[in-house]
Amino acid sequence: MARNRTRKREKKYVPQGRAYINATFNNTVITLTDMNGDVLSGGSGGAVGFKGSCKGTAFAAQRAGEEAARKGMEHGLRTVEVLVK
């Protein structure tokens, strides 16, 4: 029986990037990318534990942004250009 071997994911060092924020009435989705558009991390109101109508609140968006930023900083992300939709 053949074993499936997984490669270890390499951590990129990206000092600059972009933060795409898609805010709707029901949820806020935040995606951090490098300057080429390759996704580094992301977060949303539902991903941090909010359910139902609470996902659309400003507090849920703040927590989602903090979580996405924490994951992005693991890749060396220090400055971002913010794009809001």
Secondary structure, DSSP 8 states (H G I E B T S, - for coil): --------------SEEEEEEEE-SS-EEEEEEETT--EEEEEETTTTT--GGGGGSHHHHHHHHHHHHHHHHTTT--EEEEEE-
